[in-house]
Amino acid sequence: MFENLSERLERSFKLLKGEGKITEVNIAETLKDVRRALLDADVNYKTAKTFCDDVKDEAMGQNVIKSLKPNQLMVKIVHNELSKLMGGTAVEINTKGSPAIILMSGLQGSGKTTFSGKLANMLKTKKGKNPLLVACDVYRPAAIEQIKVLGEQIGIQVYSEEGNLNPVKIAQNAIKHAKTYGHDMVIIDTAGRLAVDEQMMIEIENIKKAVNPQEILFVVDSMTGQDAVNTAKEFNDRLDFDGVILTKLDGDTRGGAALSIRSVVDKPIKFVGTGEKMDAIDVFQPNLSHKLFFIIITDKERSCHN
């Protein structure tokens, strides 16, 4: 998802070609272009500014290292700063518990229900778990039907209570069911709204208090850009969630939400959804993401000298 950003930044680094040293004068225009590239990729303004300030502090006055030219040194510095920004390494979800409980949160349309199915499928096929999906969206009948269809598709049981409009009781009963029938994971799909509202937040807070989940995951549509960052902050302020799920990264998303959310809420991105199929789920590898960016840049840089 950083490929477009990489192309933009490559042009920025070319401004330093032919210089023997990084100085305040020759770095100013480069960082201006870097900041513009980040903003165009939908990175939060404050995140872009802080990032560029950190790069400048690190780069100012550095002599060219051995055979490195200033533009190549800048690539190295940006690579290191991206590593810090993205968190460095992947963060696993907590699967310890009897059963381990995962509470899904997010707005309507974010892909929360679909991702619940993907996560259950991954835990079953790759971790050897016996998950139970729980339908706690009592306001949208289609959501209950959707999760049942997904459960049937991947061979995973779905717990629901037709006619019960109390999601807290449904969640509590589902956990009892899981203990009785040997499910070691419980994934609770909660209701979403078109926008954050007080009723929604109180409801999911009550579910959290009632079931004491090992993990609270916030699911966000990566194509919503800066709205994703603002929504993530509101949810984190209320729920103190454990990680972020970015969905719909197979579309035309510019990827800036990934950089921004990580820095604004200081919570790791744990998974990404990359398609509609039930196996279209990847553990987010922040170290590989910035290395991919670095490889793209340096490969192009090398090609310029060949």
Buried (B, 14 or more C-beta within 10 A) or exposed (E): BBEBBBEBBBEBBBBBEEBEEBBEEBBEEBBEBBBEBBBBBBBBEEBBBBBBEBBBEBBEEBEBEEEBBBBBBBBBBBBBBBBEBBBEEBBEBBBEBEBBBBBBBBBBEBBBBBBBBBBBBBBBEEEEBBBBBBBBBBBEEEBBEBBBEBBEEBEBBBBBBEEEEBBBBBBBBBBEBBEEEEBBBBBBBBBBBEEBEEEBBEBBEBBBEBBEBBBBBBBBBBBBBBBBBBBBBBBBEBBEBBBBBBBBBBEEBBBBBBBBBBBBBEBBBBBBBBBEEBEBBBBBBBBBBBBBBBEBBBEBBEEEEE
